[in-house]
Amino acid sequence: MYYYTNSILPIQWTNQHSCNDVNADCTIIFQYTCGDQLRD
């Protein structure tokens, strides 16, 4: 994958557990980085 400055990357996900319940506290974290020297 290549990243271009000012490009848009659409992201979709599905929560594994319910987050629409008043008794559920959900935190969703998107973590990303980019660089020439990074590995998988």
C-alpha positions, 0 to 999 in steps of 0.5 A: 500500500502506498500513501499519497499526501492529501489522499483519502483512505476509506475505513470500515469496521464491525464491532465485535460486541455491542456498543449501542447499549447503555450498559456498554462502554466502547472505545474504538482506537485507530492506530496507524503509522507510515514510513519507509523503514517500517515492517509488518 
